[in-house]
């Protein structure tokens, strides 16, 4: 894969702020590159609290939604929450049902089956609700793109409240003017509405639900501590749905991780134990790569109801059983993903290598894995990728994109070929008839608007810095930048022409390379590379010099601390 190492723009004037905040100029430079350059922005980044979140009532429709819900509760109306089958939808559903039951609502939940129902609310689920005597439907993490379905619910006489965070659908005319398409719900709560005054637009669906429960509790006189306890579930969803860890999301996640460290939720505790995680030291990484995939595994391979049941488990026995099952499902999912990824790569190498947008059809692949495999293709080829699978009624697909390609907009341009679609700039879901696959691929590639330069993976380097500058103090200061994730990545440093004094491949799967790197002045540091050790040594082919992009760390073993460099990217010299 072609790579471009790019140094981030240098930020001057760090000395004064560094002294003010009692840290090194280097750490301050890194913070300002993420937070903004002003003192106020730095302070908010380092010390922001939940009190700094915007007033939830600023969100368009929030006051009306809460008033309507309280009216329905007082009237004894039956309420049904319809969520989504992913980690965001499951946590949003849990937050809403907890909140509504706390204030006396007669409420139940439905999470669509990925295979039978597809994404979000549909006519079948609406008919089921009507037959069950449901008066009011509340969506979470879906609904904004369901204008036809919600119109049907209104025809049947039901009240509908949409809570969502996805992009607002639109129709584009020949003169490029856009007309938004909003569902005819009684109330819509989605910060991405054009006229919504809520300042932060990057909340996940569960965070929107969490803010709704905040206002609901305020109106019902429920102690604020109970609302705060739900922050951990909005945190899991924010990380798991790969939202930017900036602004309000960063504040929420920092607080939510602390809540998780002392959680009383039986399901989360058991799931952590099954994965050998210490909740007292939980990080965004653990949620993104361990907890999250387990919660998603139910919706992918069986039913997301299991993940919801885990979060709502009331006994140790139930939590133990569900945690074990979700862990096993995730292990199975990993194996199936590897098989599907290899099949997808084979198609690309055989037929689509020159395509700018990769559209791969894997008829037998479990449709729940399409998004993961698309992500793998996007990462491997540095191109937008869409993986299609054969569903019961139509071909379904998931796409993952690069920064230079707004996938939702591009799908809008070919919407005449699609039965259904929705998503974000970097991810989308869709369905279409099998006969239209080739035309879909052709038109996406004709209108891709991408150049060869766009296909170079961009590796942003915060600071070119000799490994000799790494100190324990710097490593400790870097912890102030956590939690790391989308939009707030770990700082990366770089150095050229390091000599490989020694190296060896470790691990049962030969997936760790341990080496000693030496600068020209003789200063040496231990370094680790996590990846294919065999491929690393083959590429090295005896060469002794290497350029590295790295993250500094401290290795603690038997009470001894050693500075080390964790290598993220490398290029051999010679």
NORFENQUI-V48049 format. One record per backbone hydrogen bond with DSSP energy under -1.0 kcal/mol. NH is the residue of the N-H (numbers start at 0). CO is the residue of the C=O. E is the energy in kcal/mol with one decimal. If there is no record, write none. Layout:
nh & co & e
NH & CO & E
NH & CO & E
This chain:
nh & co & e
3 & 456 & -3.1
5 & 458 & -2.8
7 & 460 & -3.1
17 & 13 & -2.6
18 & 14 & -2.2
19 & 15 & -2.0
20 & 16 & -2.3
22 & 17 & -2.5
27 & 23 & -2.2
28 & 24 & -2.3
29 & 25 & -1.9
30 & 26 & -2.3
31 & 27 & -2.8
32 & 28 & -1.6
33 & 30 & -1.1
34 & 30 & -3.4
35 & 31 & -1.5
41 & 37 & -2.2
42 & 38 & -2.7
43 & 39 & -2.3
44 & 40 & -2.2
45 & 41 & -2.4
46 & 42 & -3.1
47 & 43 & -1.7
51 & 48 & -2.3
52 & 49 & -1.5
57 & 54 & -2.4
58 & 55 & -1.6
61 & 58 & -2.4
64 & 60 & -2.7
65 & 61 & -2.4
66 & 62 & -2.3
67 & 63 & -2.4
68 & 64 & -2.4
69 & 65 & -2.6
70 & 66 & -2.0
71 & 67 & -2.2
72 & 68 & -2.7
73 & 69 & -2.4
74 & 70 & -1.5
75 & 72 & -1.2
76 & 71 & -2.4
78 & 105 & -2.9
79 & 135 & -2.8
80 & 107 & -2.6
81 & 137 & -2.5
82 & 109 & -1.7
89 & 85 & -2.7
90 & 86 & -1.8
91 & 87 & -2.5
92 & 88 & -2.4
93 & 89 & -2.3
94 & 90 & -2.5
95 & 91 & -2.4
96 & 92 & -2.8
97 & 93 & -2.1
98 & 94 & -2.4
99 & 95 & -3.0
100 & 96 & -2.2
101 & 97 & -1.8
102 & 98 & -1.1
103 & 100 & -1.7
104 & 99 & -2.6
106 & 104 & -1.0
107 & 78 & -2.0
109 & 80 & -2.7
116 & 112 & -2.4
117 & 112 & -1.7
125 & 121 & -2.0
126 & 122 & -2.6
127 & 123 & -2.1
128 & 124 & -2.1
129 & 125 & -2.3
130 & 126 & -2.5
131 & 127 & -1.6
132 & 129 & -1.5
133 & 128 & -2.7
134 & 77 & -1.9
135 & 77 & -2.1
136 & 158 & -2.8
137 & 79 & -2.8
138 & 160 & -2.5
139 & 81 & -1.7
145 & 142 & -1.6
149 & 145 & -2.5
150 & 146 & -2.0
151 & 147 & -1.6
152 & 148 & -1.8
153 & 149 & -2.2
154 & 150 & -2.0
155 & 151 & -1.5
156 & 153 & -1.6
157 & 152 & -2.3
158 & 134 & -2.6
160 & 136 & -2.8
161 & 186 & -2.6
163 & 188 & -2.2
166 & 422 & -1.0
170 & 178 & -2.8
172 & 176 & -2.9
175 & 172 & -2.0
178 & 170 & -2.7
180 & 168 & -2.8
184 & 182 & -1.6
185 & 159 & -2.0
186 & 159 & -1.3
188 & 161 & -3.2
192 & 189 & -2.1
195 & 192 & -2.1
207 & 203 & -1.9
208 & 204 & -2.1
209 & 205 & -2.4
210 & 206 & -2.3
211 & 207 & -1.8
212 & 208 & -2.3
213 & 209 & -1.8
214 & 210 & -1.8
215 & 211 & -2.5
216 & 212 & -3.0
217 & 213 & -2.1
218 & 214 & -2.4
219 & 215 & -1.7
220 & 216 & -1.0
221 & 216 & -2.3
225 & 222 & -1.3
227 & 223 & -2.4
228 & 224 & -1.8
229 & 226 & -1.0
230 & 227 & -1.7
233 & 229 & -1.3
234 & 230 & -2.1
235 & 231 & -2.1
236 & 232 & -1.9
237 & 233 & -2.3
238 & 234 & -2.3
239 & 235 & -2.7
240 & 236 & -2.5
241 & 238 & -1.7
242 & 237 & -2.4
244 & 485 & -3.9
245 & 243 & -1.4
248 & 245 & -1.4
249 & 245 & -1.3
250 & 246 & -1.8
251 & 247 & -2.8
252 & 248 & -2.8
253 & 249 & -2.4
254 & 250 & -2.1
255 & 251 & -3.2
256 & 252 & -2.6
257 & 253 & -1.1
258 & 254 & -1.8
259 & 255 & -2.5
260 & 256 & -1.7
261 & 258 & -1.0
262 & 259 & -1.8
268 & 264 & -2.0
269 & 265 & -2.4
270 & 266 & -2.4
271 & 267 & -2.1
272 & 268 & -2.0
273 & 269 & -2.4
274 & 270 & -1.1
275 & 272 & -1.8
276 & 271 & -2.9
280 & 277 & -2.1
281 & 278 & -1.5
286 & 282 & -1.5
287 & 283 & -2.9
288 & 284 & -2.6
289 & 285 & -1.5
290 & 285 & -2.4
291 & 286 & -3.1
293 & 289 & -1.4
294 & 290 & -2.2
295 & 291 & -2.4
296 & 292 & -1.5
299 & 295 & -1.7
300 & 296 & -2.6
301 & 297 & -2.3
305 & 302 & -1.5
307 & 303 & -2.1
308 & 304 & -2.7
309 & 305 & -2.1
310 & 306 & -2.0
311 & 307 & -1.5
312 & 309 & -1.2
318 & 314 & -2.3
319 & 315 & -2.5
320 & 316 & -2.4
321 & 317 & -2.5
322 & 318 & -2.4
323 & 319 & -2.1
324 & 320 & -2.0
325 & 321 & -2.5
326 & 322 & -2.2
327 & 323 & -2.2
328 & 324 & -2.5
329 & 325 & -2.2
330 & 326 & -1.9
331 & 327 & -2.2
332 & 328 & -2.6
333 & 329 & -2.1
334 & 330 & -1.6
335 & 331 & -2.4
336 & 332 & -2.4
337 & 333 & -2.0
338 & 334 & -1.9
339 & 335 & -2.4
340 & 336 & -2.6
341 & 337 & -2.0
342 & 338 & -1.9
343 & 339 & -2.2
344 & 340 & -2.6
345 & 341 & -1.9
346 & 342 & -1.7
347 & 343 & -2.2
348 & 344 & -2.9
349 & 345 & -1.9
350 & 346 & -2.8
354 & 351 & -1.5
357 & 383 & -2.8
359 & 385 & -2.6
361 & 387 & -3.2
364 & 361 & -1.4
368 & 365 & -2.3
369 & 366 & -1.1
372 & 368 & -2.6
373 & 369 & -2.5
374 & 370 & -2.0
375 & 371 & -1.9
376 & 372 & -2.5
377 & 373 & -2.7
378 & 374 & -2.2
379 & 375 & -2.5
380 & 376 & -3.0
381 & 377 & -1.5
384 & 399 & -2.8
385 & 357 & -3.1
386 & 397 & -2.5
387 & 359 & -3.4
388 & 395 & -3.2
390 & 393 & -1.8
394 & 431 & -2.3
395 & 388 & -2.4
396 & 429 & -2.6
397 & 386 & -1.8
398 & 427 & -3.0
399 & 384 & -2.6
400 & 425 & -2.4
404 & 401 & -1.9
406 & 404 & -1.2
406 & 424 & -2.9
409 & 405 & -2.2
410 & 406 & -2.3
411 & 407 & -1.7
412 & 408 & -1.4
414 & 411 & -1.3
416 & 413 & -2.2
417 & 414 & -1.1
418 & 430 & -2.8
419 & 430 & -1.3
421 & 428 & -1.9
423 & 426 & -4.0
427 & 398 & -1.7
428 & 421 & -2.5
429 & 396 & -2.3
430 & 419 & -2.1
431 & 394 & -2.4
435 & 432 & -1.9
436 & 433 & -1.7
439 & 435 & -2.6
440 & 436 & -2.7
441 & 437 & -2.6
442 & 438 & -2.7
443 & 439 & -2.0
444 & 440 & -2.0
445 & 441 & -2.3
446 & 442 & -1.9
447 & 444 & -1.1
455 & 452 & -1.3
456 & 1 & -2.6
458 & 3 & -2.7
460 & 5 & -3.5
461 & 491 & -1.8
462 & 491 & -1.3
464 & 493 & -1.8
468 & 465 & -2.0
469 & 466 & -1.5
474 & 470 & -2.1
475 & 471 & -2.5
476 & 472 & -2.5
477 & 473 & -2.0
479 & 476 & -1.9
480 & 477 & -1.7
481 & 478 & -1.2
484 & 487 & -1.4
487 & 484 & -2.4
492 & 549 & -3.0
493 & 462 & -1.2
494 & 547 & -2.0
497 & 545 & -2.6
498 & 517 & -2.8
499 & 543 & -3.4
500 & 498 & -1.1
500 & 515 & -2.4
501 & 515 & -1.0
503 & 513 & -2.2
505 & 511 & -3.6
509 & 506 & -1.6
511 & 505 & -1.5
512 & 528 & -2.8
513 & 503 & -2.8
514 & 526 & -2.6
515 & 501 & -2.3
516 & 524 & -2.7
517 & 498 & -2.5
518 & 522 & -3.3
521 & 518 & -2.0
524 & 516 & -2.2
526 & 514 & -3.0
527 & 564 & -2.4
528 & 512 & -2.3
530 & 510 & -1.4
532 & 509 & -2.6
532 & 530 & -1.0
535 & 531 & -2.1
536 & 532 & -2.2
537 & 533 & -2.2
538 & 534 & -2.6
539 & 535 & -2.2
540 & 536 & -2.1
542 & 539 & -2.2
545 & 497 & -2.2
546 & 570 & -3.1
547 & 494 & -2.6
548 & 568 & -2.4
549 & 492 & -3.0
550 & 565 & -2.1
552 & 563 & -2.7
554 & 561 & -3.3
556 & 559 & -2.5
559 & 556 & -2.0
561 & 554 & -2.3
563 & 552 & -2.5
564 & 525 & -2.3
565 & 550 & -2.9
566 & 527 & -3.0
567 & 548 & -3.1
568 & 548 & -1.5
570 & 546 & -2.1
572 & 544 & -2.2
